[in-house]
Amino acid sequence: MRSNLAINDRLLVQARRAGCHRTKGETVNAALAECVTRRKQLALLGLFGRIDFDPAYDYKRDRRAKRR
């Protein structure tokens, strides 16, 4: 999908250099992917302390049971 965007040229050049990207499009796509990843991480941090932890849970036992 093509779009015309007003992007700060200086910021775009800095982002391209910092990320070692070859093109403007590659730079913008990488920045968008990074933004989405960061927002998902922040959403997970919001769950910290809200999910109960079961100290008796043995993930290794469950992993072995799934292999059988």
C-alpha positions as CSV (number, residue, x, y, z in Angstrom):
1,M,0.0,0.0,0.0
2,R,1.5,3.3,-1.1
3,S,1.1,6.4,1.1
4,N,2.4,9.9,1.0
5,L,3.7,10.9,4.5
6,A,5.3,14.0,5.8
7,I,8.3,12.6,7.6
8,N,11.1,14.6,9.2
9,D,14.0,14.2,6.8
10,R,16.7,14.6,9.5
11,L,15.0,12.1,11.8
12,L,14.7,9.6,8.9
13,V,18.4,10.0,8.0
14,Q,19.4,9.4,11.7
15,A,17.1,6.4,11.9
16,R,18.5,5.0,8.7
17,R,22.1,5.4,9.9
18,A,21.4,4.0,13.4
19,G,19.6,1.0,12.0
20,C,22.1,0.5,9.1
21,H,19.2,0.4,6.7
22,R,19.7,0.9,3.0
23,T,16.4,2.6,2.0
24,K,13.8,4.9,3.5
25,G,11.2,2.2,3.1
26,E,13.3,-0.3,4.9
27,T,13.9,2.2,7.7
28,V,10.2,3.1,8.1
29,N,9.2,-0.6,8.1
30,A,11.8,-1.5,10.7
31,A,10.7,1.5,12.9
32,L,7.0,0.4,12.7
33,A,7.9,-3.2,13.6
34,E,10.0,-2.0,16.5
35,C,7.1,0.3,17.7
36,V,4.6,-2.6,17.6
37,T,7.0,-4.9,19.5
38,R,7.6,-2.3,22.1
39,R,3.9,-1.6,22.6
40,K,3.3,-5.4,23.1
41,Q,6.1,-5.6,25.6
42,L,4.6,-2.7,27.6
43,A,1.2,-4.4,27.5
44,L,2.7,-7.5,29.0
45,L,4.4,-5.4,31.7
46,G,0.9,-4.2,32.7
47,L,0.1,-7.8,33.7
48,F,2.9,-8.0,36.1
49,G,1.6,-8.8,39.6
50,R,-1.9,-9.6,38.3
51,I,-1.3,-13.3,37.4
52,D,-1.0,-15.8,40.2
53,F,2.1,-17.9,40.3
54,D,1.9,-21.6,41.4
55,P,5.1,-22.6,43.0
56,A,4.3,-26.3,42.6
57,Y,4.0,-25.9,38.8
58,D,6.7,-28.1,37.1
59,Y,7.1,-27.0,33.5
60,K,9.6,-29.7,32.8
61,R,7.2,-32.4,33.8
62,D,4.5,-30.9,31.5
63,R,7.0,-30.7,28.7
64,R,7.9,-34.4,29.0
65,A,4.2,-35.4,29.1
66,K,3.5,-33.5,25.8
67,R,6.3,-35.4,24.0
68,R,4.7,-38.8,24.7
